[in-house]
């Protein structure tokens, strides 16, 4: 097969050769102009009238005529040059006085030629450069061929998603022994879609399938197929499947397939032609005339709702497997896997770490373990201690502490009351999640924070729990108003208001938790385009009014709770000012401690 780079290499050689010759010519012209040879005689440039006078006085011994230039040597040794007009009597007059006359061909004015053609050459060079840039951008994918990637990951290296492993074990059995399935006429799924939140292990489980089956593994990202120039992505898809079919059975893994497999526009306008051509090529390869040829496609996405229906139909992605966040037992097993690579203190209880990390993905847990190891190494310890893991969890939840931020005493006091309002209502409401800790140390963009963690993995959320969360969210602003007055409230509740607004809007429009709007879904999407369907003006006004009413009611309830327990609010805020951070157990003990009551006589 001829080398596809041969033509480009020859063209490049010609370009470099042309540049070389141009540089040589320019160098010669510059050398002759700036540094004339020492041996060359010099002629004094004079007017033609002077030359005419010297001829009439018979002082010219030799004359050289070169075009319009006349170089003359006088009898006193002087050398002169003049530009002569078109005079037919010049040579006869020189011959009449006995001068030696030489007629030479006009020389080539290299400098003039170069200066004349240089703009055109520069323009042509710019056009060639632009062509090479665009042509090279299209040609580059020819050298970026998909290649097999080695994988030594096994199912034992993946924890926390046992149901997903059980579902995919069927693919492993087929890849190991396809004849067993073919004997009874069974067809293995051509494509499997892994859908789940970022970091749950979609890529890892795909590599584990290939590792368990011992088959070639081709991996690509959906973004790699989308280029500026139409047709490049489709060509890459063809190359990817062609290579996989040569070594079938094999696995083709496409990560973030939503980058190329988004729902196509029904109107045919406003779409990306390159992306759609690439998607069409994937559809053809997965269920075309030739078939997949023993190639199983595993794709991963965080947004299955935006994928094109043609991609999800049976015959292409026959199965959709939702990869969930790990539960308590899953987080414990994931931590055990990562702990095997880290030196832990005997005091570390991984089960307690798993209980303290609800909602964490496998990637989050890996980051917690690594941050804890880094903290222990920075402190010079030989093993990771429990407080290192707690520090890593807090950093993952709250962000990096900004102890260098200097706040005034008034700002610290206002922040303490704000967080005390959150903490007090969270401790009093039975449906609220337990408090993990409260702090007025700035973390990230927040000046303070109350962290709540559920005691167990929550599968569904009740209306009582949502309303409790709404009251807790509004309690910070309510505490500011109670203590400092309505005119002194700050913008610190911006995040709380945003959280409350989004929560209430979902309760009304998606979860049917409003008496006036009713058990309807007020947020609809077009099944063809995936775009939201605009609501009517009356419905939008009703939703906005109900959102405002629910938030106002939650705010009044939070304010009433704090006013009824003003002494506890002051006590909590004072403790935060003194200690800056208080564990949740101490807050609960402080709020629910028995208190003496006085009876008026």
Secondary structure, DSSP 8 states (H G I E B T S, - for coil): ---THHHHHHHHHHHHHHHHHHHHHHHHHHHHHHS--TTS---EE--HHHHHHHHHTT-EEEEEEETTEEEEEETTS-EEEEE--S-TTHHHHHHHTT-EEEEE-----HHHHHHHHHHHHHHHHHHHHHHHHHHHHHHGGGT----B------GGG--S-HHHHHHHHHHHHHHH-HHHHHTTT----SEEEEE--TTSSHHHHHHHHHHHHT-EEEEEEHHHH--SSTTHHHHHHHHHHHHHHHT-SEEEEEESGGGT-B---SSS-S--HHHHHHHHHHHHHHHSSS--SSEEEEEEES-GGGB-HHHHSTTTS-EEEE-----HHHHHHHHHHHHTTS-B-TT--HHHHHHT-TT--HHHHHHHHHHHHHHHHHTT-SSB-HHHHHHHHHHHHH--B-TT----HHHHHHHHHHHHHHHHHHHH-TTS--EEEEE-S-BTTBS-EEEE--SS--SS--HHHHHHHHHHHHHHHHHHHHHH-GGG--GGGHHHHHHHHHHHHHHHHTS---TTT-S-----B-TTT--B----HHHHHHHHHHHHHHHHHHHHHHHHHHHHTHHHHHHHHHHHHHHSEEEHHHHHHHHSS--------
